[in-house]
Amino acid sequence: MFELKKIISSLFMPLPALLIIGFLGLSLIMFTAKRKSGCVIVLFSLVGIFLVSFQPVSSRLLMPLERQYKGFLPVDASIDYVMVLGSGHVVDDQLPPTSELSRTALMRLTEGIRIFRMYPGSKLILSGYAGGSEFSHARMLAQVALGLGVPKADIILLETAKDTWEEARQAAAFVKQKKMVLVTSASHMHRALHEFHAAGLAPVPAPTNYLAQKNIRQPWEKYAPKARYLEQTERYWHETMGSLWQDLRDWLLKTTPEPLPTTPKASTAEDMPDPVKKPSS
C-alpha cells in the first residue's frame, strides 16, 4: 500500500503529469486526424511546464505554506527530545557522509543538532527506514551526527518508520508527556504536526529548509524558468496531495486513533555494534 501510494502520487506531480499530457497531445497529432486538438493539448503542456518553473508562480504557491510557523527560538522550558524527520539518502562509500544525505535531510539534521546543543541532557531522535538500501535512513543521519560531535549515547534511532504517520506513533510510545521539538521542512510542518497531535503529542515546531523567497531582485533570476522553482511547485503540490490524503484517511477511519505501541520501536546508536559502518568496497 505504501509503495502504491508513492507510485501514484509521483505520477500526479506537476512535471510528470504535464509531460504525460504533452505526449497524449503529440499522439493525437501523429496518429489521428485530431491535430488541432493535439496542438492545443501540447500547448497547454508547454505553458504549464513554464508556469510551474516560474518564480512569481512557484513562490506565491509555496510561501504561505512555509511561513505558517516561525523558525525555532529557545524556549524557557526544558527540552527532553529533539526529533528530526528523515528525507532520503544514498549509500556510496566513495562519497563523504554529508553527501550521502539528501539536501533536505542534511538541512533538517543540521537544525536538529543546533537545537539539541541548546539543551544539555536532551536526546536526538533520528527517523527513517532503509528504502531499499543497505542501511536505514536513521543510521545514515546518525553517521553524520556522530561526525558532527553528537555523543552516541544521546542518539535514538527509529529505523522502521516509513512515513510521518508511523514516525509520530513510534515516537509517542516513549516520548509520552515529555517535551519534544519537532524538526522538519517548513512546507511539511503543518502536515507533520497533524500526525503528531493525532498521536497524542504536542511538539514545539522547528521548521527548516525554506525554499520560497520573495526578495529576488535580479530579473534574470526572477523571470527565467529554473529547476529550483519547479522544485518549489512540486513541494507545494506534494504537501497539498498529502493533506488531501490525510483528510480522506481520517474520514475513512472516522478519525478514530489507532492504539499506540506499548513499547518503543526504537534503538540507541550506543546499542548497535557499528551504527556508521560503510559497505565494503
Backbone as CSV, one residue per row, in Angstrom:
resi,resn,N_x,N_y,N_z,CA_x,CA_y,CA_z,C_x,C_y,C_z
1,MET,0.834,-1.200,0.000,0.000,0.000,0.000,0.874,1.258,0.000
2,PHE,1.925,1.248,0.821,2.814,2.394,0.892,3.477,2.649,-0.457
3,GLU,4.001,1.577,-1.093,4.673,1.723,-2.376,3.700,2.190,-3.456
4,LEU,2.467,1.642,-3.442,1.465,2.041,-4.434,1.116,3.510,-4.283
5,LYS,0.985,3.961,-3.046,0.689,5.372,-2.793,1.788,6.261,-3.355
6,LYS,3.052,5.851,-3.175,4.168,6.646,-3.664,4.204,6.679,-5.190
7,ILE,3.930,5.549,-5.830,3.963,5.488,-7.293,2.874,6.367,-7.891
8,ILE,1.661,6.246,-7.368,0.542,7.026,-7.891,0.780,8.516,-7.677
9,SER,1.228,8.887,-6.484,1.434,10.310,-6.199,2.538,10.895,-7.074
10,SER,3.570,10.090,-7.396,4.659,10.605,-8.236,4.172,10.939,-9.645
11,LEU,3.188,10.174,-10.144,2.655,10.438,-11.479,1.811,11.705,-11.528
12,PHE,1.307,12.119,-10.372,0.478,13.314,-10.314,1.281,14.571,-9.977
13,MET,2.594,14.443,-9.858,3.424,15.624,-9.644,3.416,16.482,-10.916
14,PRO,3.659,17.786,-10.786,3.479,18.682,-11.941,4.226,18.272,-13.201
15,LEU,5.538,17.985,-13.096,6.302,17.692,-14.305,5.863,16.381,-14.964
16,PRO,5.792,15.244,-14.250,5.319,14.017,-14.911,3.913,14.159,-15.487
17,ALA,3.009,14.804,-14.741,1.637,14.941,-15.224,1.576,15.774,-16.495
18,LEU,2.309,16.881,-16.537,2.295,17.738,-17.723,2.980,17.066,-18.905
19,LEU,4.020,16.286,-18.639,4.666,15.549,-19.731,3.732,14.483,-20.297
20,ILE,3.015,13.791,-19.439,2.049,12.792,-19.908,0.993,13.460,-20.781
21,ILE,0.492,14.627,-20.331,-0.489,15.360,-21.126,0.115,15.762,-22.475
22,GLY,1.361,16.231,-22.461,2.013,16.620,-23.706,2.162,15.457,-24.671
23,PHE,2.539,14.280,-24.162,2.678,13.107,-25.029,1.327,12.656,-25.580
24,LEU,0.271,12.826,-24.779,-1.062,12.492,-25.294,-1.429,13.410,-26.460
25,GLY,-1.120,14.708,-26.308,-1.382,15.633,-27.408,-0.550,15.309,-28.633
26,LEU,0.713,14.942,-28.406,1.579,14.577,-29.519,1.064,13.330,-30.227
27,SER,0.503,12.401,-29.479,-0.069,11.190,-30.080,-1.262,11.531,-30.968
28,LEU,-2.076,12.480,-30.535,-3.201,12.891,-31.375,-2.719,13.503,-32.677
29,ILE,-1.642,14.295,-32.614,-1.104,14.924,-33.818,-0.527,13.884,-34.770
30,MET,0.167,12.893,-34.247,0.888,11.933,-35.085,0.007,10.809,-35.612
31,PHE,-0.975,10.377,-34.815,-1.682,9.139,-35.161,-3.166,9.312,-35.424
32,THR,-3.695,10.520,-35.298,-5.123,10.722,-35.560,-5.301,11.973,-36.416
33,ALA,-6.560,12.209,-36.786,-6.877,13.405,-37.568,-7.171,14.608,-36.670
34,LYS,-7.136,14.403,-35.367,-7.461,15.500,-34.429,-6.198,16.313,-34.117
35,ARG,-5.588,16.835,-35.174,-4.324,17.539,-34.997,-4.503,18.864,-34.254
36,LYS,-5.596,19.535,-34.507,-5.824,20.816,-33.835,-5.972,20.607,-32.333
37,SER,-6.739,19.605,-31.958,-6.902,19.300,-30.532,-5.568,18.898,-29.921
38,GLY,-4.797,18.120,-30.673,-3.487,17.710,-30.192,-2.565,18.901,-29.974
39,CYS,-2.613,19.872,-30.890,-1.765,21.068,-30.746,-2.162,21.862,-29.506
40,VAL,-3.449,21.963,-29.251,-3.922,22.685,-28.073,-3.435,21.994,-26.802
41,ILE,-3.481,20.673,-26.787,-3.041,19.916,-25.610,-1.542,20.071,-25.395
42,VAL,-0.766,20.000,-26.480,0.686,20.190,-26.363,1.003,21.592,-25.881
43,LEU,0.292,22.589,-26.409,0.498,23.971,-25.970,0.186,24.109,-24.479
44,PHE,-0.901,23.486,-24.039,-1.258,23.515,-22.618,-0.140,22.913,-21.772
45,SER,0.436,21.812,-22.248,1.516,21.160,-21.521,2.740,22.064,-21.410
46,LEU,3.134,22.690,-22.529,4.320,23.547,-22.525,4.116,24.785,-21.658
47,VAL,2.951,25.402,-21.764,2.662,26.569,-20.930,2.649,26.180,-19.457
48,GLY,2.081,25.009,-19.175,2.046,24.527,-17.786,3.446,24.320,-17.227
49,ILE,4.335,23.708,-18.012,5.718,23.493,-17.555,6.412,24.825,-17.321
50,PHE,6.138,25.795,-18.199,6.724,27.133,-17.996,6.238,27.746,-16.686
51,LEU,4.946,27.689,-16.433,4.383,28.350,-15.259,4.857,27.709,-13.954
52,VAL,4.951,26.378,-13.909,5.366,25.729,-12.658,6.855,25.921,-12.403
53,SER,7.597,26.402,-13.413,9.028,26.685,-13.256,9.316,28.176,-13.161
54,PHE,8.277,28.976,-12.961,8.353,30.436,-12.993,8.252,30.953,-11.565
55,GLN,9.267,31.707,-11.107,9.351,32.104,-9.703,8.122,32.860,-9.190
56,PRO,7.574,33.823,-9.915,6.391,34.505,-9.384,5.219,33.563,-9.113
57,VAL,5.147,32.449,-9.817,4.086,31.467,-9.573,4.472,30.513,-8.453
58,SER,5.662,29.920,-8.548,6.052,28.886,-7.583,6.183,29.432,-6.170
59,SER,6.808,30.589,-6.021,6.990,31.147,-4.686,5.670,31.591,-4.080
60,ARG,4.779,32.109,-4.901,3.471,32.522,-4.388,2.665,31.318,-3.907
61,LEU,2.847,30.182,-4.533,2.161,28.970,-4.083,2.751,28.439,-2.779
62,LEU,4.080,28.369,-2.717,4.730,27.682,-1.605,4.903,28.545,-0.361
63,MET,5.135,29.822,-0.521,5.486,30.652,0.628,4.436,30.652,1.739
64,PRO,3.134,30.777,1.448,2.162,30.735,2.546,2.219,29.424,3.331
65,LEU,2.526,28.325,2.661,2.630,27.037,3.335,3.857,26.990,4.234
66,GLU,4.971,27.538,3.755,6.210,27.505,4.524,6.205,28.478,5.708
67,ARG,5.504,29.582,5.591,5.592,30.627,6.609,4.501,30.521,7.678
68,GLN,3.840,29.377,7.775,2.835,29.211,8.827,3.461,29.179,10.219
69,TYR,4.713,28.694,10.292,5.398,28.580,11.580,6.757,29.272,11.473
70,LYS,7.101,30.015,12.504,8.379,30.711,12.525,9.503,29.755,12.909
71,GLY,10.714,30.136,12.545,11.868,29.337,12.921,11.992,29.210,14.429
72,PHE,12.641,28.148,14.869,12.716,27.846,16.304,13.560,28.871,17.041
73,LEU,13.031,29.330,18.154,13.754,30.182,19.090,13.780,29.481,20.445
74,PRO,14.832,29.643,21.234,14.910,28.942,22.527,13.695,29.223,23.395
75,VAL,13.204,28.170,24.052,12.069,28.283,24.961,12.566,28.127,26.392
76,ASP,11.808,28.676,27.323,12.226,28.635,28.727,12.160,27.225,29.307
77,ALA,11.181,26.443,28.864,11.015,25.087,29.409,12.166,24.190,28.964
78,SER,12.421,23.158,29.742,13.441,22.178,29.366,12.932,21.324,28.215
79,ILE,13.840,20.863,27.394,13.511,20.015,26.246,14.131,18.641,26.479
80,ASP,13.309,17.599,26.346,13.791,16.236,26.566,14.244,15.567,25.273
81,TYR,13.533,15.849,24.176,13.841,15.207,22.904,13.819,16.227,21.774
82,VAL,14.710,16.025,20.807,14.684,16.768,19.541,14.573,15.717,18.445
83,MET,13.443,15.719,17.731,13.208,14.691,16.711,13.366,15.269,15.322
84,VAL,14.191,14.604,14.509,14.447,15.009,13.133,13.792,13.996,12.199
85,LEU,12.852,14.443,11.378,12.204,13.554,10.423,13.103,13.338,9.212
86,GLY,13.155,12.115,8.747,14.069,11.753,7.661,13.576,12.194,6.295
87,SER,14.506,12.184,5.312,14.132,12.601,3.958,15.142,12.165,2.910
88,GLY,15.449,10.884,2.850,16.179,10.355,1.717,17.693,10.341,1.832
89,HIS,18.291,9.293,1.264,19.746,9.151,1.273,20.168,8.162,0.191
90,VAL,21.461,8.111,-0.060,22.072,7.058,-0.859,23.201,6.455,-0.027
91,VAL,23.607,5.257,-0.373,24.752,4.620,0.274,25.839,4.472,-0.776
92,ASP,26.921,5.238,-0.623,28.004,5.247,-1.601,29.304,5.507,-0.845
93,ASP,30.147,4.488,-0.727,31.361,4.629,0.070,32.401,5.533,-0.576
94,GLN,32.142,6.024,-1.786,33.041,6.974,-2.417,32.665,8.433,-2.103
95,LEU,31.571,8.625,-1.382,31.125,9.963,-1.043,31.348,10.236,0.443
96,PRO,31.563,11.487,0.823,31.583,11.818,2.245,30.182,11.637,2.825
97,PRO,30.069,11.360,4.118,28.747,11.098,4.720,27.727,12.203,4.463
98,THR,28.177,13.465,4.479,27.233,14.558,4.266,26.636,14.544,2.864
99,SER,27.354,13.994,1.893,26.847,13.940,0.523,25.949,12.736,0.286
100,GLU,25.942,11.793,1.218,25.038,10.651,1.091,23.614,11.001,1.503
101,LEU,23.475,12.055,2.293,22.145,12.527,2.669,21.604,13.443,1.585
102,SER,20.282,13.438,1.411,19.675,14.416,0.522,19.866,15.813,1.110
103,ARG,19.737,16.819,0.282,19.875,18.189,0.766,18.865,18.479,1.870
104,THR,17.628,18.005,1.677,16.595,18.225,2.691,16.965,17.560,3.998
105,ALA,17.433,16.308,3.936,17.802,15.585,5.159,18.950,16.274,5.878
106,LEU,19.922,16.764,5.123,21.078,17.428,5.736,20.659,18.721,6.440
107,MET,19.774,19.484,5.829,19.313,20.716,6.451,18.503,20.421,7.706
108,ARG,17.669,19.397,7.645,16.891,19.032,8.839,17.810,18.588,9.966
109,LEU,18.793,17.768,9.642,19.706,17.268,10.665,20.516,18.402,11.274
110,THR,20.997,19.310,10.441,21.781,20.439,10.949,20.970,21.267,11.938
111,GLU,19.717,21.536,11.595,18.858,22.299,12.507,18.583,21.513,13.788
112,GLY,18.385,20.194,13.646,18.153,19.374,14.822,19.339,19.386,15.776
113,ILE,20.549,19.293,15.244,21.748,19.309,16.087,21.920,20.680,16.736
114,ARG,21.611,21.743,15.993,21.699,23.099,16.569,20.799,23.219,17.797
115,ILE,19.583,22.726,17.672,18.637,22.820,18.788,19.040,21.866,19.911
116,PHE,19.481,20.664,19.556,19.910,19.675,20.551,20.995,20.248,21.462
117,ARG,21.911,21.025,20.895,23.014,21.574,21.676,22.576,22.713,22.600
118,MET,21.398,23.231,22.382,20.874,24.264,23.282,20.409,23.681,24.621
119,TYR,20.140,22.365,24.626,19.517,21.754,25.801,20.328,20.549,26.264
120,PRO,21.321,20.768,27.107,22.106,19.645,27.645,21.196,18.636,28.348
121,GLY,21.457,17.375,28.079,20.641,16.317,28.666,19.525,15.838,27.767
122,SER,19.280,16.541,26.663,18.240,16.098,25.735,18.758,14.961,24.862
123,LYS,17.838,14.295,24.173,18.170,13.204,23.258,17.774,13.590,21.840
124,LEU,18.555,13.113,20.879,18.295,13.386,19.469,17.667,12.150,18.828
125,ILE,16.434,12.281,18.368,15.720,11.173,17.723,15.853,11.326,16.212
126,LEU,16.363,10.291,15.558,16.542,10.289,14.109,15.682,9.174,13.517
127,SER,14.949,9.480,12.470,13.995,8.504,11.946,14.178,8.284,10.456
128,GLY,13.683,7.141,9.995,13.698,6.827,8.577,14.086,5.388,8.301
129,TYR,13.360,4.736,7.393,13.637,3.331,7.057,14.666,3.235,5.931
130,ALA,14.998,2.012,5.560,16.087,1.806,4.602,15.710,2.227,3.189
131,GLY,14.463,2.029,2.805,14.049,2.414,1.456,14.765,1.650,0.365
132,GLY,15.100,0.388,0.627,15.748,-0.444,-0.374,17.261,-0.393,-0.361
133,SER,17.874,0.424,0.490,19.325,0.493,0.560,19.851,-0.394,1.685
134,GLU,21.161,-0.436,1.841,21.762,-1.322,2.842,21.511,-0.869,4.270
135,PHE,21.388,0.422,4.477,21.250,0.961,5.823,20.014,1.845,5.900
136,SER,19.441,1.881,7.075,18.281,2.739,7.278,18.689,4.201,7.191
137,HIS,17.713,5.032,6.877,17.977,6.465,6.817,18.370,6.992,8.190
138,ALA,17.769,6.435,9.238,18.117,6.857,10.597,19.602,6.631,10.871
139,ARG,20.147,5.508,10.403,21.571,5.222,10.604,22.457,6.187,9.821
140,MET,22.012,6.532,8.623,22.801,7.463,7.821,22.810,8.845,8.463
141,LEU,21.677,9.245,9.042,21.641,10.501,9.783,22.571,10.431,10.996
142,ALA,22.546,9.270,11.677,23.394,9.101,12.855,24.870,9.184,12.490
143,GLN,25.221,8.661,11.330,26.612,8.704,10.892,27.105,10.141,10.802
144,VAL,26.287,11.012,10.220,26.665,12.423,10.107,26.631,13.098,11.475
145,ALA,25.611,12.783,12.267,25.503,13.396,13.594,26.721,13.059,14.450
146,LEU,27.178,11.815,14.400,28.370,11.426,15.150,29.593,12.195,14.664
147,GLY,29.682,12.369,13.343,30.802,13.116,12.792,30.784,14.575,13.196
148,LEU,29.606,15.087,13.529,29.482,16.477,13.947,29.536,16.625,15.463
149,GLY,29.878,15.550,16.146,30.144,15.645,17.573,29.009,15.302,18.501
150,VAL,27.912,14.749,17.996,26.825,14.332,18.884,27.217,13.020,19.557
151,PRO,27.142,12.937,20.886,27.521,11.694,21.569,26.623,10.530,21.158
152,LYS,27.234,9.372,20.998,26.493,8.188,20.581,25.352,7.873,21.542
153,ALA,25.584,8.089,22.835,24.582,7.752,23.852,23.361,8.655,23.777
154,ASP,23.461,9.773,23.082,22.344,10.723,23.015,21.514,10.570,21.744
155,ILE,21.793,9.537,20.938,21.081,9.343,19.681,20.118,8.162,19.807
156,ILE,18.871,8.389,19.434,17.841,7.346,19.390,17.410,7.187,17.933
157,LEU,17.342,5.953,17.478,17.019,5.680,16.081,15.649,5.017,15.941
158,LEU,14.844,5.530,15.026,13.599,4.890,14.607,13.833,4.389,13.184
159,GLU,14.144,3.114,13.050,14.637,2.596,11.768,13.584,1.919,10.912
160,THR,12.347,1.846,11.385,11.317,1.165,10.593,10.213,2.098,10.135
161,ALA,10.243,3.348,10.569,9.178,4.290,10.215,9.292,4.696,8.747
162,LYS,8.231,4.440,7.969,8.251,4.742,6.541,7.714,6.136,6.217
163,ASP,6.806,6.627,7.041,6.226,7.945,6.773,5.957,8.663,8.079
164,THR,5.413,9.857,7.985,5.216,10.683,9.177,4.206,10.058,10.124
165,TRP,3.200,9.385,9.591,2.198,8.708,10.433,2.888,7.704,11.353
166,GLU,3.780,6.894,10.803,4.481,5.901,11.609,5.486,6.561,12.544
167,GLU,6.162,7.595,12.072,7.131,8.298,12.920,6.456,8.864,14.164
168,ALA,5.287,9.456,13.984,4.575,10.060,15.112,4.173,9.011,16.135
169,ARG,3.671,7.891,15.675,3.194,6.876,16.607,4.326,6.116,17.289
170,GLN,5.418,5.934,16.588,6.566,5.311,17.234,7.185,6.254,18.263
171,ALA,7.253,7.524,17.949,7.802,8.485,18.903,6.932,8.582,20.145
172,ALA,5.616,8.530,19.957,4.698,8.676,21.081,4.848,7.555,22.094
173,ALA,5.344,6.406,21.650,5.463,5.263,22.546,6.459,5.490,23.665
174,PHE,7.465,6.338,23.439,8.434,6.569,24.514,8.586,8.045,24.893
175,VAL,8.170,8.978,24.041,8.204,10.384,24.430,7.145,10.674,25.482
176,LYS,5.939,10.111,25.256,4.806,10.266,26.188,4.550,11.748,26.457
177,GLN,4.597,12.175,27.707,4.265,13.550,28.065,5.486,14.459,28.177
178,LYS,6.644,13.968,27.795,7.847,14.790,27.884,7.874,15.828,26.759
179,LYS,8.724,16.807,26.916,8.780,17.924,25.971,9.658,17.573,24.777
180,MET,9.143,17.819,23.584,9.870,17.461,22.377,9.807,18.585,21.355
181,VAL,10.906,18.755,20.628,10.961,19.675,19.487,10.918,18.837,18.213
182,LEU,10.102,19.248,17.263,9.971,18.522,16.001,10.614,19.317,14.880
183,VAL,11.596,18.695,14.212,12.320,19.350,13.120,11.937,18.695,11.802
184,THR,11.430,19.499,10.883,11.155,19.025,9.531,11.142,20.231,8.602
185,SER,10.942,19.990,7.322,10.914,21.091,6.358,9.734,22.008,6.642
186,ALA,9.909,23.295,6.389,8.852,24.267,6.668,7.568,23.914,5.928
187,SER,7.680,23.451,4.708,6.486,23.111,3.936,5.767,21.887,4.489
188,HIS,6.491,21.029,5.189,5.932,19.784,5.716,5.423,19.921,7.150
189,MET,5.728,21.031,7.808,5.462,21.154,9.234,3.983,21.042,9.584
190,HIS,3.123,21.688,8.838,1.694,21.651,9.158,1.158,20.222,9.126
191,ARG,1.537,19.487,8.087,1.065,18.109,7.956,1.684,17.218,9.018
192,ALA,2.955,17.459,9.356,3.619,16.662,10.390,2.973,16.885,11.748
193,LEU,2.669,18.129,12.086,2.044,18.414,13.373,0.674,17.748,13.477
194,HIS,-0.038,17.681,12.365,-1.325,16.981,12.359,-1.156,15.538,12.825
195,GLU,-0.123,14.871,12.319,0.101,13.474,12.683,0.536,13.342,14.140
196,PHE,1.402,14.227,14.602,1.890,14.130,15.969,0.795,14.499,16.976
197,HIS,-0.034,15.457,16.640,-1.155,15.774,17.514,-2.120,14.598,17.594
198,ALA,-2.370,13.944,16.454,-3.255,12.784,16.444,-2.685,11.637,17.270
199,ALA,-1.358,11.583,17.383,-0.714,10.532,18.176,-0.636,10.898,19.657
200,GLY,-1.152,12.066,20.037,-1.174,12.459,21.429,0.010,13.284,21.879
201,LEU,0.805,13.796,20.939,1.968,14.603,21.277,1.720,16.071,20.927
202,ALA,2.427,16.947,21.605,2.323,18.385,21.327,3.728,18.965,21.178
203,PRO,4.427,18.612,20.107,5.816,19.073,19.949,5.909,20.557,19.636
204,VAL,7.065,21.122,19.952,7.364,22.502,19.571,7.872,22.476,18.126
205,PRO,7.247,23.207,17.207,7.688,23.150,15.806,9.021,23.864,15.596
206,ALA,9.869,23.249,14.775,11.150,23.852,14.403,11.327,23.675,12.893
207,PRO,10.646,24.502,12.101,10.733,24.358,10.644,12.104,24.778,10.111
208,THR,12.500,24.147,9.023,13.763,24.487,8.356,13.602,24.203,6.865
209,ASN,14.682,24.348,6.109,14.666,24.069,4.670,13.619,24.908,3.945
210,TYR,13.626,26.204,4.213,12.740,27.121,3.490,13.232,27.255,2.045
211,LEU,12.313,27.141,1.099,12.676,27.215,-0.319,12.204,28.502,-0.978
212,ALA,10.994,28.948,-0.680,10.405,30.093,-1.367,10.898,31.403,-0.763
213,GLN,11.292,32.326,-1.626,11.742,33.650,-1.206,11.068,34.697,-2.082
214,LYS,10.783,35.852,-1.493,10.173,36.926,-2.275,11.167,38.038,-2.609
215,ASN,12.288,38.076,-1.917,13.257,39.162,-2.106,14.276,38.812,-3.184
216,ILE,13.787,38.481,-4.361,14.646,38.199,-5.509,14.528,39.380,-6.463
217,ARG,15.609,40.130,-6.627,15.555,41.379,-7.372,16.034,41.251,-8.808
218,GLN,17.048,40.411,-9.047,17.613,40.334,-10.392,16.597,39.728,-11.365
219,PRO,16.279,40.412,-12.446,15.262,39.892,-13.376,15.651,38.570,-14.013
220,TRP,16.966,38.347,-14.241,17.377,37.079,-14.846,17.203,35.904,-13.875
221,GLU,17.117,36.194,-12.593,16.849,35.153,-11.609,15.351,34.966,-11.389
222,LYS,14.629,36.059,-11.449,13.208,36.015,-11.094,12.322,35.546,-12.239
223,TYR,12.638,35.926,-13.456,11.705,35.700,-14.563,12.135,34.606,-15.536
224,ALA,13.296,34.016,-15.328,13.719,32.896,-16.176,13.280,31.587,-15.514
225,PRO,12.597,30.705,-16.225,12.206,29.422,-15.634,13.443,28.644,-15.178
226,LYS,13.373,28.077,-13.988,14.512,27.356,-13.423,14.024,26.100,-12.712
227,ALA,14.938,25.133,-12.608,14.601,23.868,-11.961,14.269,24.069,-10.484
228,ARG,14.936,25.017,-9.825,14.669,25.197,-8.389,13.276,25.754,-8.140
229,TYR,12.737,26.505,-9.117,11.368,26.983,-8.961,10.368,25.856,-9.234
230,LEU,10.722,24.986,-10.156,9.907,23.784,-10.371,9.860,22.945,-9.094
231,GLU,10.989,22.856,-8.397,11.027,22.128,-7.131,10.064,22.739,-6.111
232,GLN,9.963,24.058,-6.093,9.050,24.711,-5.166,7.601,24.326,-5.466
233,THR,7.235,24.353,-6.744,5.875,23.973,-7.121,5.611,22.518,-6.783
234,GLU,6.599,21.657,-7.035,6.433,20.241,-6.703,6.264,20.050,-5.202
235,ARG,7.018,20.806,-4.404,6.891,20.704,-2.953,5.498,21.133,-2.498
236,TYR,5.005,22.231,-3.080,3.648,22.688,-2.747,2.616,21.620,-3.096
237,TRP,2.733,21.058,-4.296,1.733,20.086,-4.738,1.843,18.789,-3.939
238,HIS,3.057,18.394,-3.594,3.255,17.193,-2.773,2.555,17.345,-1.424
239,GLU,2.722,18.495,-0.789,2.092,18.715,0.507,0.582,18.860,0.381
240,THR,0.122,19.446,-0.713,-1.315,19.563,-0.935,-1.952,18.186,-1.090
241,MET,-1.335,17.323,-1.896,-1.851,15.965,-2.043,-1.781,15.210,-0.722
242,GLY,-0.703,15.433,0.045,-0.583,14.782,1.338,-1.685,15.202,2.288
243,SER,-2.036,16.475,2.289,-3.118,16.956,3.151,-4.462,16.375,2.722
244,LEU,-4.688,16.282,1.414,-5.926,15.679,0.926,-6.007,14.214,1.341
245,TRP,-4.866,13.518,1.272,-4.833,12.119,1.698,-5.111,11.997,3.193
246,GLN,-4.551,12.904,3.985,-4.817,12.907,5.422,-6.311,13.047,5.697
247,ASP,-6.938,14.002,5.026,-8.368,14.235,5.241,-9.184,13.011,4.839
248,LEU,-8.839,12.405,3.699,-9.563,11.222,3.241,-9.369,10.064,4.203
249,ARG,-8.119,9.852,4.642,-7.832,8.773,5.580,-8.567,8.963,6.898
250,ASP,-8.544,10.184,7.419,-9.225,10.451,8.687,-10.731,10.256,8.553
251,TRP,-11.270,10.625,7.386,-12.702,10.428,7.160,-13.039,8.947,7.084
252,LEU,-12.194,8.183,6.394,-12.450,6.749,6.282,-12.342,6.050,7.634
253,LEU,-11.412,6.502,8.441,-11.235,5.910,9.766,-12.111,6.578,10.820
254,LYS,-12.898,7.574,10.348,-13.765,8.338,11.269,-12.956,8.946,12.399
255,THR,-11.705,9.321,12.050,-10.776,9.971,12.987,-10.577,9.197,14.281
256,THR,-10.821,7.893,14.255,-10.582,7.073,15.441,-9.100,6.754,15.524
257,PRO,-8.396,7.194,16.572,-6.962,6.928,16.667,-6.675,5.460,16.861
258,GLU,-5.664,4.960,16.178,-5.269,3.584,16.359,-4.475,3.442,17.646
259,PRO,-4.498,2.261,18.282,-3.763,2.107,19.543,-2.274,2.311,19.350
260,LEU,-1.658,3.013,20.275,-0.224,3.250,20.208,0.535,2.017,20.657
261,PRO,1.725,1.782,20.132,2.509,0.638,20.570,2.869,0.763,22.041
262,THR,2.865,-0.345,22.750,3.158,-0.319,24.177,4.651,-0.210,24.444
263,THR,5.464,-0.621,23.498,6.915,-0.498,23.652,7.477,0.270,22.466
264,PRO,8.474,1.092,22.662,9.001,1.902,21.569,9.717,1.061,20.526
265,LYS,9.435,1.348,19.268,10.143,0.687,18.171,11.385,1.501,17.853
266,ALA,12.308,1.495,18.783,13.488,2.339,18.641,14.698,1.626,19.197
267,SER,15.852,2.117,18.807,17.109,1.611,19.354,18.026,2.807,19.544
268,THR,19.026,2.640,20.351,20.006,3.705,20.521,21.233,3.386,19.684
269,ALA,21.908,4.405,19.246,23.137,4.197,18.487,24.165,3.465,19.328
270,GLU,24.092,3.659,20.638,25.046,3.020,21.534,24.854,1.512,21.572
271,ASP,23.601,1.061,21.349,23.316,-0.368,21.396,23.784,-1.100,20.142
272,MET,24.104,-0.377,19.089,24.457,-1.003,17.823,25.957,-1.223,17.743
273,PRO,26.370,-2.354,17.162,27.800,-2.629,17.081,28.561,-1.595,16.271
274,ASP,27.946,-1.098,15.203,28.624,-0.085,14.372,27.558,0.701,13.607
275,PRO,27.007,1.746,14.181,25.945,2.477,13.514,26.390,3.252,12.295
276,VAL,27.703,3.385,12.082,28.184,4.190,10.958,28.987,3.345,9.981
277,LYS,28.830,2.045,10.031,29.606,1.158,9.189,29.277,1.351,7.720
278,LYS,30.299,1.392,6.908,30.142,1.533,5.460,30.188,0.152,4.796
279,PRO,29.495,0.002,3.676,29.606,-1.254,2.953,31.023,-1.432,2.423
280,SER,31.517,-2.636,2.468,32.874,-2.888,1.979,32.909,-2.753,0.472
281,SER,33.988,-2.191,-0.032,34.107,-1.977,-1.480,34.643,-3.234,-2.150
